[in-house]
């Protein structure tokens, strides 16, 4: 199992260019149109060069985020969970 740590929380308009392809990919999977004001959390998947994207308005609780990451064979560290909880 991989550990996911928070890389950052951004509005789409302020998203660093390096995360753009990951956000576009996640939006395509969710059939979502991205808006400039969407709040997006980007998680680094430790031991890989991959990132996991969370559109924060899609979740009601951190347990939903934990479940999604578990399905991706990842676990969120405690600090990241606390930060995400404050943004939900």
Secondary structure per residue as TSV (DSSP state, phi and psi in degrees):
chain	resnum	aa	ss	phi	psi
A	1	X	-	360.0	139.0
A	2	X	E	-92.8	156.3
A	3	X	E	-104.8	131.2
A	4	X	E	-104.1	127.7
A	5	X	E	-122.6	149.7
A	6	X	E	-70.2	125.1
A	7	X	E	-89.6	-36.6
A	8	X	E	170.7	163.3
A	9	X	E	-119.7	127.0
A	10	X	E	-136.7	151.7
A	11	X	E	-77.4	148.6
A	12	X	G	-55.0	-40.6
A	13	X	G	-64.6	-21.2
A	14	X	G	-104.0	5.3
A	15	X	-	-63.9	128.7
A	16	X	-	-59.3	140.2
A	17	X	G	-54.1	-34.0
A	18	X	G	-62.0	-24.1
A	19	X	G	-92.3	-8.3
A	20	X	H	-51.3	-50.0
A	21	X	H	-61.7	-35.4
A	22	X	H	-67.5	-41.1
A	23	X	H	-67.2	-43.5
A	24	X	H	-62.0	-39.9
A	25	X	H	-63.4	-47.9
A	26	X	H	-63.6	-39.5
A	27	X	H	-63.5	-39.6
A	28	X	H	-64.7	-41.7
A	29	X	H	-61.6	-42.5
A	30	X	H	-85.0	-1.2
A	31	X	T	52.7	51.0
A	32	X	-	-114.6	138.0
A	33	X	-	-92.1	123.7
A	34	X	-	-83.3	133.7
A	35	X	-	-108.5	153.0
A	36	X	T	-56.3	-32.0
A	37	X	T	-90.7	-0.6
A	38	X	-	-59.3	132.4
A	39	X	E	-89.7	125.9
A	40	X	E	-127.0	128.6
A	41	X	E	-101.1	135.6
A	42	X	E	-115.2	123.9
A	43	X	E	-108.2	134.7
A	44	X	E	-84.5	134.5
A	45	X	E	-97.6	105.4
A	46	X	T	-59.2	139.0
A	47	X	T	85.9	2.0
A	48	X	S	-135.1	176.7
A	49	X	S	-104.6	18.9
A	50	X	-	-99.8	161.2
A	51	X	E	-130.3	151.4
A	52	X	E	-115.3	130.7
A	53	X	E	-104.4	137.0
A	54	X	E	-125.8	118.6
A	55	X	E	-82.5	106.5
A	56	X	G	-61.0	-26.9
A	57	X	G	-74.9	-2.7
A	58	X	G	-87.4	-5.4
A	59	X	-	-122.7	143.8
A	60	X	S	-101.6	-19.4
A	61	X	S	-156.2	162.8
A	62	X	H	-68.9	-21.6
A	63	X	H	-64.9	-32.7
A	64	X	H	-66.7	-38.5
A	65	X	H	-67.1	-44.6
A	66	X	H	-58.3	-42.2
A	67	X	H	-62.9	-45.9
A	68	X	H	-60.0	-42.9
A	69	X	H	-70.7	-35.5
A	70	X	H	-59.3	-39.4
A	71	X	H	-65.7	-23.5
A	72	X	T	-95.9	12.8
A	73	X	T	61.5	40.6
A	74	X	E	-133.3	156.3
A	75	X	E	-129.4	138.6
A	76	X	E	-89.0	137.4
A	77	X	-	-74.2	161.5
A	78	X	H	-62.3	-43.3
A	79	X	H	-60.5	-44.6
A	80	X	H	-61.4	-43.1
A	81	X	H	-58.9	-44.1
A	82	X	H	-63.7	-41.5
A	83	X	H	-65.9	-46.4
A	84	X	H	-61.4	-40.9
A	85	X	H	-58.3	-37.4
A	86	X	H	-70.0	-16.9
A	87	X	H	-101.3	-4.0
A	88	X	-	-90.9	360.0
